[in-house]
Structures are given as structure tokens and as C-alpha cells.
Amino acid sequence: MIAPEVKVKTIEWQLSSFDAYFNTPGKYAWRKKVLFEKYLSNLDHYVVLNERTKEKIDTNFGIDSSIIYNPRSYTSKEKSNMKNKVFLAVGRMVYVKAFDNLVEAFKIFAQKNSDWKLLLVGNGEDFPMIRDKIKKYGLEQRIITPGKTDDIKKYFLQSSVLLLPSRWEGMPMIGLEALEMGCPIIAYDIDAMGPIISDGSNGLIVKENQDINAYAQVMLKIAEN
């Protein structure tokens, strides 16, 4: 809104997906789309994180946005040997990351698989609820919660598959780190996954968004392969 009044170039950088910004009740720019329609053209440029978001932004607002991917946070000569029967999930324990649904999916998975464990690394406002779910389902020996870490590489080296159950993302750093460490990814078909996962090559896409049974079946598929 103030762009025409300042004597500098103005650039907006959108850090999450179009659907997260405009179609998720109570989040980000929910019910503010009309403001973007009116004022977005005032900006000198608009930057997004992936192709799907660019397509939706450009179509809805009549602009030509640019894509700048998030970079990898590190490179590593060490890679996972993928021999450990361990899933890894990492991140802030908040609604968007959907670790609550991941515990539900693992419960279904664990009814048919007795070998694999889940390292659930991180902390956040949802952690008490998630911990209670784990205890309620008797999964304390199968889902390990070491808390927050500053050394994610050590957990990748213990793991074989990254679970990324997020409800939405922009360009998840943990996904880029998984590929750097040689771990395939299981994720829902959200906009951020297109540039990261080639389905069936470096990961598996669950088409049914937030369907915990479908996610569990894909976990079984990769665990048994």
C-alpha cells in the first residue's frame, strides 16, 4: 500500500504457498485477497519459492512473478546408508507441520510393521499434545522424541526415509537436506513438493492430502521394498 509513497524499489517475497496464504482459514492473508488484487501491481517485483505458486499468483493477480528457490543449508560427503529401519521427521511442532496426523499414520503403520521406528525431532507448541498421543497409543518404544537439535545430520545418518507430512510449505529446507543426505521423502501432494520430489525416484507422493491411511500405506510400501 505504501509502495508509491517511498523512493525505493519494493519487492515482496512470499514464503509459503498460494493456498496457505489465501485459502487457509485464519492463516496468513485469509480474506485479504482483495487487498492483493488492488495493491500488488504497486510493487516492482514479487518473488515466490516454486513453479506451482508462481502459476497461481500470476493467474490470480495478473503479474509476472519470479521464482527463487531456497538454497541447501549445507553439503555433506557423508550420506545415509539407508540400512536402518528408521523414519525421520523434523521440524517445529505446530499445526502446519501436521505431526499430529503423522502419529496417527504411524499408528496404522505399526499395526502391520513391527520393525521400523520413527525419530520425531523438534519442539513447539503442539509437542505436549503429540507426546500424549504417542503415550495413548503405546508407541513410546517406536516413536522417539529427542527434542530440538542443532545437528540434524546425525539424525539423517541414523535414518533411511524422511517423512514430511506438512499441510503446506513454501520450499521446506528439511526436504532439501534429506536429498543432500541421500534419504528419500514421503510427502503429500502440496505445491512445494513439485521441485523437490520426482515421484517414485527420490521419494513418494501421497495424492490424498492429509489422508492418514493413505500415508501409512505409502510408509508400508517403502518399508517393505
Backbone as JSON, one array per atom type, in Angstrom:
{
  "sequence": "MIAPEVKVKTIEWQLSSFDAYFNTPGKYAWRKKVLFEKYLSNLDHYVVLNERTKEKIDTNFGIDSSIIYNPRSYTSKEKSNMKNKVFLAVGRMVYVKAFDNLVEAFKIFAQKNSDWKLLLVGNGEDFPMIRDKIKKYGLEQRIITPGKTDDIKKYFLQSSVLLLPSRWEGMPMIGLEALEMGCPIIAYDIDAMGPIISDGSNGLIVKENQDINAYAQVMLKIAEN",
  "N": [[0.82, -1.21, 0.0], [2.0, 1.21, 0.66], [3.94, 1.48, -1.21], [3.91, 3.29, -3.53], [4.58, 5.66, -2.28], [7.14, 5.66, -1.36], [10.65, 6.13, -2.09], [12.08, 3.99, -3.2], [12.84, 0.8, -4.68], [10.37, -1.73, -4.44], [9.86, -4.94, -3.23], [8.14, -7.94, -2.86], [8.37, -10.9, -0.99], [7.14, -14.01, -1.03], [6.68, -16.48, 1.29], [5.38, -18.88, 1.61], [2.92, -21.22, 0.32], [0.45, -20.49, -2.28], [-2.11, -21.45, -1.61], [-1.84, -21.72, 1.15], [-1.56, -19.02, 1.9], [-3.96, -17.76, 0.98], [-6.17, -19.47, 1.04], [-6.5, -20.8, 3.42], [-8.27, -20.98, 6.28], [-8.08, -18.43, 8.69], [-5.31, -18.09, 8.57], [-2.27, -16.39, 7.57], [-2.91, -14.54, 4.76], [-5.67, -14.8, 4.77], [-8.89, -14.01, 3.69], [-7.98, -11.62, 2.74], [-7.43, -11.34, 0.14], [-8.55, -9.56, -1.67], [-7.22, -7.2, -1.13], [-4.65, -7.75, -2.08], [-5.28, -8.02, -4.78], [-5.87, -5.39, -5.39], [-3.58, -3.87, -4.71], [-1.18, -5.16, -5.4], [0.02, -4.67, -7.85], [1.41, -2.35, -7.42], [3.93, -2.96, -6.58], [7.43, -3.36, -7.38], [8.43, -5.85, -7.87], [7.68, -9.38, -7.42], [8.32, -12.2, -5.54], [8.44, -15.72, -5.46], [8.53, -19.18, -4.22], [8.35, -21.52, -5.73], [7.29, -23.29, -8.78], [4.53, -23.98, -8.96], [3.31, -22.2, -7.18], [3.97, -19.77, -8.4], [2.48, -19.97, -10.79], [-0.15, -19.86, -9.8], [-0.21, -17.4, -8.43], [0.4, -15.58, -10.52], [-1.76, -16.03, -12.25], [-3.96, -15.32, -10.68], [-3.47, -12.64, -9.98], [-2.54, -11.28, -12.15], [0.21, -10.75, -12.73], [3.79, -11.03, -13.31], [5.54, -13.0, -11.66], [8.65, -13.95, -10.0], [10.76, -16.83, -9.51], [12.62, -17.91, -6.8], [14.42, -20.36, -5.48], [14.73, -21.83, -2.19], [18.0, -22.24, -0.79], [20.19, -25.12, -0.32], [21.1, -25.84, 3.03], [23.49, -26.89, 3.78], [26.3, -28.87, 2.6], [27.25, -32.31, 2.27], [29.6, -34.86, 2.55], [29.17, -37.24, 3.74], [26.62, -39.7, 3.64], [23.36, -41.1, 4.23], [23.3, -44.6, 4.77], [21.04, -45.98, 4.39], [20.29, -48.34, 5.63], [19.21, -48.62, 8.1], [16.24, -49.29, 9.88], [14.54, -46.91, 10.15], [12.45, -44.17, 10.26], [12.52, -40.61, 9.72], [11.38, -37.55, 11.02], [11.2, -34.06, 11.07], [11.07, -30.83, 12.58], [9.36, -27.73, 13.53], [6.96, -28.2, 16.03], [4.11, -27.59, 15.2], [0.86, -26.6, 13.91], [0.94, -26.46, 11.04], [2.89, -28.3, 10.29], [1.85, -30.79, 10.74], [2.4, -33.0, 12.42], [0.79, -34.17, 14.26], [-1.07, -35.62, 12.71], [0.77, -37.33, 11.57], [1.55, -39.02, 13.66], [-0.83, -40.41, 13.95], [-0.91, -41.73, 11.48], [1.38, -43.3, 11.73], [0.59, -44.99, 13.75], [-1.3, -46.61, 12.41], [0.44, -47.74, 10.53], [2.16, -49.15, 12.28], [0.62, -51.25, 13.14], [0.89, -53.13, 11.21], [3.55, -53.41, 10.8], [6.4, -54.27, 12.58], [9.0, -53.53, 12.89], [10.14, -51.02, 12.09], [11.09, -47.79, 13.3], [10.34, -44.42, 14.41], [12.0, -41.4, 14.35], [11.24, -38.49, 15.78], [11.93, -35.36, 15.56], [12.31, -32.29, 17.19], [10.58, -29.39, 18.53], [7.94, -27.5, 20.09], [4.73, -25.75, 20.18], [2.79, -27.73, 19.88], [3.9, -29.98, 20.93], [3.34, -31.17, 23.58], [0.74, -32.23, 23.13], [1.25, -34.02, 21.04], [3.05, -35.76, 22.25], [1.34, -36.83, 24.17], [-0.42, -38.24, 22.51], [1.3, -40.22, 21.49], [1.86, -41.64, 23.83], [-0.74, -42.45, 24.51], [-1.3, -44.27, 22.47], [0.51, -46.23, 23.03], [3.07, -46.15, 21.91], [5.6, -45.47, 22.71], [8.06, -46.8, 22.54], [8.45, -46.96, 19.88], [8.18, -44.5, 18.6], [10.41, -42.03, 18.85], [11.32, -39.16, 20.62], [13.57, -36.91, 20.62], [13.72, -34.16, 20.98], [14.62, -30.69, 20.32], [17.25, -29.95, 17.95], [20.62, -29.03, 17.03], [22.11, -30.33, 15.25], [21.29, -31.78, 12.74], [22.27, -33.53, 10.85], [23.31, -35.82, 12.1], [21.06, -37.24, 12.77], [19.96, -37.8, 10.28], [21.9, -39.59, 9.38], [21.32, -41.77, 10.89], [18.97, -42.62, 9.85], [16.63, -43.72, 7.27], [14.55, -42.81, 5.65], [12.84, -39.79, 5.04], [10.02, -38.41, 6.55], [7.59, -36.21, 5.56], [4.99, -34.66, 6.41], [3.56, -32.28, 6.02], [0.93, -29.83, 6.08], [1.01, -27.61, 4.46], [3.68, -25.96, 2.67], [6.41, -23.74, 1.81], [9.07, -23.87, 0.53], [10.48, -26.43, 1.71], [13.19, -26.57, 3.89], [14.08, -28.88, 5.16], [13.45, -30.88, 3.39], [15.22, -30.4, 1.25], [17.57, -30.86, 2.62], [17.28, -33.56, 3.2], [17.54, -34.73, 0.66], [20.18, -34.02, 0.13], [21.41, -35.64, 2.01], [20.89, -38.12, 1.06], [18.47, -39.39, 1.56], [15.3, -40.66, 0.74], [12.0, -39.14, 0.36], [8.78, -39.03, 1.86], [5.82, -37.48, 1.13], [2.89, -35.37, 1.17], [0.86, -34.31, -1.64], [1.47, -31.44, -1.96], [1.95, -27.99, -3.0], [4.67, -27.31, -2.76], [6.16, -29.58, -3.2], [6.65, -30.25, -5.85], [9.11, -29.18, -7.12], [10.95, -30.65, -5.68], [10.52, -33.45, -5.27], [10.65, -36.23, -7.38], [8.26, -38.33, -8.13], [8.47, -41.63, -7.1], [11.11, -41.8, -7.69], [13.1, -40.17, -6.17], [11.58, -40.09, -4.0], [8.25, -40.47, -2.59], [4.97, -39.54, -3.43], [2.0, -38.77, -1.76], [-1.13, -38.74, -2.87], [-3.63, -38.18, -1.77], [-4.48, -35.66, 0.13], [-3.56, -35.17, 3.48], [-4.66, -37.59, 4.23], [-4.52, -39.99, 6.46], [-4.5, -42.77, 6.4], [-3.82, -43.36, 3.74], [-1.27, -42.26, 3.73], [0.0, -43.93, 5.6], [-0.07, -46.33, 4.18], [1.73, -45.83, 2.1], [4.05, -45.53, 3.6], [4.31, -48.2, 4.46], [4.72, -49.38, 1.99], [7.27, -48.42, 1.21], [8.82, -49.29, 3.33], [8.74, -52.02, 3.08], [10.05, -52.53, 0.76]],
  "CA": [[0.0, 0.0, 0.0], [2.84, 2.41, 0.76], [4.98, 1.44, -2.24], [4.01, 4.51, -4.36], [5.0, 6.81, -1.49], [8.56, 5.58, -0.99], [11.53, 6.35, -3.24], [12.94, 2.81, -3.39], [12.15, -0.35, -5.28], [9.67, -2.55, -3.45], [9.77, -6.34, -3.64], [7.53, -8.82, -1.85], [8.84, -12.29, -1.05], [6.12, -14.88, -0.44], [7.44, -17.6, 1.86], [4.61, -20.12, 1.66], [2.18, -21.48, -0.91], [-0.74, -19.68, -2.55], [-3.24, -21.97, -0.83], [-1.62, -21.37, 2.55], [-1.8, -17.59, 2.07], [-5.28, -17.22, 0.65], [-7.27, -20.45, 1.13], [-6.47, -21.5, 4.7], [-8.97, -20.12, 7.24], [-7.39, -17.91, 9.86], [-3.86, -18.03, 8.4], [-1.61, -15.53, 6.6], [-3.72, -13.5, 4.13], [-7.06, -15.26, 4.69], [-9.87, -12.94, 3.49], [-7.31, -10.37, 2.35], [-7.09, -11.45, -1.28], [-8.99, -8.35, -2.36], [-6.17, -6.2, -0.95], [-3.59, -8.1, -3.02], [-5.77, -7.7, -6.12], [-5.87, -3.94, -5.57], [-2.31, -3.18, -4.47], [0.03, -5.91, -5.77], [0.66, -4.05, -9.02], [2.26, -1.24, -6.97], [5.28, -3.46, -6.29], [8.34, -3.52, -8.52], [8.6, -7.28, -8.17], [7.09, -10.33, -6.48], [9.15, -13.41, -5.58], [7.86, -16.91, -4.84], [9.5, -20.24, -3.99], [8.25, -22.67, -6.64], [6.53, -23.08, -10.01], [3.08, -24.04, -8.75], [2.89, -20.94, -6.57], [4.06, -18.74, -9.44], [1.34, -20.1, -11.7], [-1.38, -19.41, -9.13], [-0.09, -15.96, -8.17], [0.33, -14.84, -11.78], [-3.11, -16.15, -12.78], [-4.93, -14.61, -9.84], [-3.19, -11.22, -9.8], [-2.13, -10.67, -13.4], [1.59, -10.28, -12.67], [4.81, -11.99, -13.74], [6.41, -13.18, -10.51], [9.89, -14.69, -10.2], [11.0, -17.95, -8.59], [13.95, -18.09, -6.21], [14.35, -21.49, -4.55], [15.59, -21.85, -1.01], [19.23, -22.99, -1.01], [20.56, -26.11, 0.68], [21.77, -25.2, 4.16], [24.84, -27.44, 3.9], [26.63, -30.03, 1.76], [27.79, -33.37, 3.11], [30.19, -36.05, 1.9], [28.52, -38.39, 4.37], [25.24, -39.93, 3.26], [22.72, -42.23, 4.89], [23.45, -45.87, 4.04], [19.66, -46.47, 4.2], [20.18, -49.7, 6.15], [18.48, -48.62, 9.37], [14.78, -49.27, 9.75], [14.18, -45.73, 10.91], [11.93, -42.96, 9.62], [12.87, -39.35, 10.38], [10.55, -36.38, 10.78], [11.89, -32.96, 11.74], [10.51, -29.5, 12.39], [8.6, -27.14, 14.63], [5.74, -28.97, 16.27], [2.99, -26.67, 15.06], [-0.22, -27.12, 13.07], [1.28, -26.58, 9.63], [3.77, -29.45, 10.06], [0.95, -31.97, 10.75], [2.95, -34.15, 13.14], [-0.34, -34.84, 14.9], [-1.55, -36.62, 11.76], [1.83, -38.32, 11.35], [1.44, -40.03, 14.72], [-1.99, -41.25, 13.59], [-0.5, -42.59, 10.36], [2.33, -44.29, 12.22], [-0.21, -45.98, 14.5], [-1.81, -47.56, 11.41], [1.62, -48.43, 10.01], [2.72, -50.04, 13.3], [-0.23, -52.42, 13.26], [1.31, -54.11, 10.2], [5.01, -53.47, 10.76], [6.91, -54.27, 13.95], [10.44, -53.3, 12.86], [10.58, -49.65, 11.87], [10.84, -46.76, 14.3], [10.26, -43.03, 13.92], [12.66, -40.33, 15.09], [10.44, -37.27, 15.61], [12.88, -34.4, 16.13], [11.84, -30.92, 17.21], [9.83, -28.95, 19.69], [6.97, -26.48, 19.72], [3.51, -25.65, 20.98], [2.0, -28.96, 19.79], [4.64, -31.13, 21.44], [2.63, -31.91, 24.63], [-0.36, -32.99, 22.53], [1.83, -35.12, 20.27], [3.59, -36.7, 23.23], [0.21, -37.54, 24.76], [-0.89, -39.2, 21.51], [2.25, -41.33, 21.46], [1.64, -42.43, 25.04], [-2.08, -43.04, 24.42], [-1.27, -45.41, 21.56], [1.52, -47.18, 23.46], [4.13, -46.15, 20.88], [6.8, -44.82, 23.25], [9.26, -47.51, 22.1], [8.51, -46.92, 18.41], [8.34, -43.1, 18.21], [11.39, -41.44, 19.74], [11.24, -37.69, 20.54], [14.75, -36.37, 21.29], [13.65, -32.72, 21.16], [15.25, -29.82, 19.33], [18.65, -30.27, 17.7], [21.43, -28.18, 16.16], [22.93, -31.24, 14.45], [20.33, -32.67, 12.07], [22.98, -34.54, 10.06], [23.49, -37.08, 12.84], [19.81, -37.98, 12.71], [19.86, -38.35, 8.92], [22.8, -40.74, 9.26], [20.68, -42.89, 11.58], [17.65, -42.83, 9.25], [16.59, -44.14, 5.86], [13.47, -42.13, 4.92], [12.26, -38.6, 5.68], [8.57, -38.22, 6.47], [7.26, -34.78, 5.51], [3.52, -34.72, 6.32], [3.06, -30.92, 6.19], [-0.31, -29.39, 5.44], [1.51, -26.75, 3.38], [5.05, -25.5, 2.79], [6.87, -22.9, 0.72], [10.14, -24.71, 0.0], [10.97, -26.92, 3.0], [14.62, -26.81, 4.0], [14.35, -30.25, 5.57], [13.39, -31.7, 2.19], [16.48, -30.21, 0.55], [18.6, -31.52, 3.42], [17.1, -35.0, 3.02], [18.13, -35.12, -0.62], [21.63, -33.9, 0.29], [21.87, -36.75, 2.83], [20.6, -39.39, 0.4], [17.24, -40.01, 2.08], [14.06, -40.35, 0.01], [10.99, -38.39, 1.12], [7.35, -39.29, 1.67], [5.13, -36.22, 1.38], [1.62, -35.17, 0.48], [0.96, -33.6, -2.92], [1.31, -30.0, -1.79], [2.63, -27.25, -4.08], [6.12, -27.22, -2.57], [6.86, -30.83, -3.48], [6.96, -30.39, -7.27], [10.52, -29.0, -7.45], [11.82, -31.45, -4.83], [10.33, -34.9, -5.39], [10.21, -36.94, -8.57], [7.54, -39.44, -7.52], [8.97, -42.94, -7.46], [12.56, -41.73, -7.94], [13.77, -39.76, -4.94], [10.57, -40.02, -2.95], [6.9, -40.91, -2.94], [3.93, -38.53, -3.21], [0.68, -39.26, -1.35], [-2.05, -37.85, -3.59], [-4.79, -37.83, -0.95], [-3.9, -34.76, 1.12], [-3.88, -35.38, 4.89], [-5.32, -38.88, 4.42], [-3.52, -40.7, 7.25], [-4.42, -44.16, 5.96], [-3.04, -43.38, 2.5], [0.13, -42.01, 4.1], [0.5, -45.16, 6.24], [0.14, -47.35, 3.15], [2.97, -45.49, 1.4], [5.11, -45.9, 4.53], [4.46, -49.65, 4.37], [5.27, -49.7, 0.67], [8.71, -48.17, 1.15], [9.47, -50.1, 4.37], [8.79, -53.42, 2.66], [10.69, -52.61, -0.55]],
  "C": [[0.86, 1.27, 0.0], [3.88, 2.49, -0.35], [5.05, 2.72, -3.08], [4.57, 5.71, -3.62], [6.48, 6.8, -1.14], [9.43, 5.63, -2.24], [12.54, 5.22, -3.4], [12.14, 1.75, -4.12], [11.53, -1.2, -4.18], [9.45, -3.95, -4.01], [9.12, -7.13, -2.51], [8.04, -10.25, -2.08], [7.83, -13.15, -0.3], [6.77, -16.18, 0.0], [6.65, -18.89, 1.99], [3.79, -20.23, 0.38], [0.99, -20.54, -1.07], [-1.9, -20.13, -1.67], [-3.08, -21.67, 0.65], [-1.97, -19.91, 2.8], [-3.28, -17.24, 2.0], [-6.44, -18.18, 0.89], [-7.3, -21.22, 2.44], [-7.09, -20.61, 5.77], [-8.1, -19.72, 8.43], [-5.9, -17.73, 9.72], [-3.47, -16.94, 7.4], [-2.56, -14.44, 6.06], [-5.17, -13.96, 3.89], [-8.0, -14.05, 4.68], [-9.23, -11.59, 3.18], [-6.93, -10.38, 0.87], [-7.45, -10.19, -2.05], [-7.94, -7.24, -2.24], [-5.01, -6.47, -1.9], [-4.01, -7.74, -4.45], [-5.66, -6.2, -6.4], [-4.47, -3.35, -5.57], [-1.07, -3.89, -4.99], [0.77, -5.27, -6.94], [1.52, -2.85, -8.65], [3.71, -1.67, -6.77], [6.12, -3.5, -7.56], [8.54, -4.98, -8.88], [8.01, -8.13, -7.06], [7.83, -11.66, -6.64], [8.45, -14.55, -4.84], [8.89, -18.04, -4.85], [9.42, -21.42, -4.96], [7.28, -22.39, -7.78], [5.03, -23.08, -9.8], [2.56, -22.74, -8.14], [2.94, -19.8, -7.57], [2.84, -18.79, -10.36], [0.06, -19.55, -11.06], [-1.35, -17.91, -8.86], [-0.28, -15.17, -9.46], [-1.09, -14.86, -12.35], [-4.1, -15.3, -12.0], [-4.72, -13.1, -9.82], [-2.65, -10.54, -11.05], [-0.74, -10.08, -13.39], [2.52, -11.34, -13.24], [5.83, -12.12, -12.6], [7.66, -13.97, -10.89], [10.01, -15.79, -9.16], [12.44, -17.9, -8.11], [13.81, -19.21, -5.18], [15.14, -21.2, -3.28], [16.86, -22.63, -1.33], [19.35, -24.14, -0.01], [21.31, -25.41, 1.8], [23.17, -25.74, 4.38], [25.05, -28.5, 2.82], [27.31, -31.06, 2.65], [28.37, -34.5, 2.26], [29.61, -37.32, 2.48], [27.07, -38.48, 3.9], [24.67, -41.06, 4.1], [22.98, -43.5, 4.08], [22.1, -46.56, 3.83], [19.48, -47.91, 4.67], [19.4, -49.77, 7.46], [16.98, -48.52, 9.13], [14.21, -48.15, 10.6], [13.65, -44.65, 9.96], [12.4, -41.76, 10.41], [11.83, -38.31, 10.02], [11.1, -35.25, 11.65], [11.14, -31.66, 11.53], [9.87, -28.95, 13.66], [7.3, -27.91, 14.8], [4.57, -28.0, 16.39], [2.04, -27.21, 14.01], [0.21, -27.4, 11.64], [2.09, -27.83, 9.34], [3.03, -30.78, 10.14], [1.57, -33.2, 11.41], [1.87, -34.87, 13.93], [-0.89, -35.94, 14.0], [-0.5, -37.7, 11.5], [1.79, -39.4, 12.42], [0.27, -40.97, 14.44], [-1.63, -42.22, 12.46], [0.47, -43.67, 10.84], [1.62, -45.37, 13.04], [-0.75, -47.05, 13.55], [-0.67, -48.4, 10.86], [2.11, -49.49, 10.99], [1.88, -51.29, 13.52], [0.17, -53.52, 12.29], [2.82, -54.26, 10.11], [5.55, -53.33, 12.19], [8.38, -53.88, 14.02], [10.82, -51.82, 12.89], [10.21, -48.75, 13.04], [10.77, -45.39, 13.64], [11.02, -42.12, 14.88], [11.9, -39.04, 14.79], [11.18, -36.14, 16.33], [12.32, -32.98, 16.05], [11.09, -30.61, 18.48], [8.84, -27.88, 19.23], [5.69, -26.61, 20.51], [2.67, -26.92, 20.96], [2.69, -30.17, 20.42], [3.92, -31.86, 22.58], [1.49, -32.77, 24.08], [0.17, -34.2, 21.77], [2.39, -36.19, 21.2], [2.47, -37.51, 23.89], [-0.37, -38.57, 23.8], [0.0, -40.44, 21.48], [2.04, -42.24, 22.65], [0.29, -43.14, 24.98], [-2.08, -44.29, 23.56], [-0.21, -46.44, 21.92], [2.7, -47.28, 22.5], [5.44, -45.54, 21.39], [8.09, -45.48, 22.79], [9.45, -47.46, 20.59], [8.71, -45.5, 17.88], [9.22, -42.41, 19.25], [11.38, -39.93, 19.54], [12.42, -37.06, 21.29], [14.73, -34.87, 21.51], [14.34, -31.97, 20.05], [16.72, -30.18, 19.15], [19.32, -29.18, 16.86], [22.3, -29.02, 15.23], [22.02, -32.25, 13.75], [21.02, -33.76, 11.27], [23.09, -35.87, 10.79], [22.22, -37.91, 12.82], [19.56, -38.54, 11.31], [20.73, -39.6, 8.77], [22.25, -41.97, 9.97], [19.42, -43.37, 10.86], [17.76, -43.23, 7.79], [15.57, -43.4, 5.02], [13.02, -40.92, 5.72], [10.75, -38.59, 5.47], [8.27, -36.73, 6.57], [5.76, -34.66, 5.31], [2.84, -33.35, 6.31], [1.74, -30.67, 5.46], [-0.02, -28.4, 4.31], [2.96, -26.4, 3.68], [5.31, -24.49, 1.68], [7.93, -23.65, -0.09], [10.88, -25.26, 1.22], [12.46, -27.23, 3.0], [14.92, -28.26, 4.33], [14.28, -31.21, 4.38], [14.67, -31.61, 1.38], [17.61, -30.91, 1.3], [18.5, -33.03, 3.29], [17.74, -35.48, 1.73], [19.65, -35.03, -0.56], [22.19, -35.1, 1.06], [21.51, -38.1, 2.24], [19.35, -40.09, 0.87], [16.04, -39.66, 1.21], [13.02, -39.76, 0.95], [9.61, -38.96, 0.82], [6.61, -38.02, 2.05], [3.77, -36.22, 0.69], [1.84, -34.3, -0.77], [0.63, -32.12, -2.74], [2.21, -29.28, -2.8], [4.14, -27.28, -3.97], [6.86, -28.46, -3.03], [7.3, -30.98, -4.93], [8.43, -30.24, -7.61], [11.45, -29.95, -6.7], [11.74, -32.94, -5.14], [9.91, -35.28, -6.8], [9.59, -38.24, -8.07], [8.05, -40.78, -8.03], [10.47, -42.98, -7.71], [13.31, -41.38, -6.66], [12.79, -39.59, -3.78], [9.23, -40.51, -3.46], [5.9, -39.83, -2.53], [2.62, -39.22, -2.85], [-0.35, -38.28, -1.92], [-3.19, -37.35, -2.71], [-4.31, -36.98, 0.23], [-4.46, -34.98, 2.52], [-4.77, -36.61, 5.11], [-4.32, -39.78, 5.15], [-3.4, -42.16, 6.84], [-3.6, -44.28, 4.68], [-1.56, -43.16, 2.8], [0.75, -43.26, 4.72], [0.78, -46.24, 5.2], [1.42, -47.09, 2.36], [4.17, -45.78, 2.3], [5.36, -47.41, 4.48], [5.11, -50.05, 3.06], [6.78, -49.52, 0.66], [9.46, -49.01, 2.2], [9.66, -51.54, 3.92], [9.51, -53.61, 1.34], [12.2, -52.68, -0.34]]
}
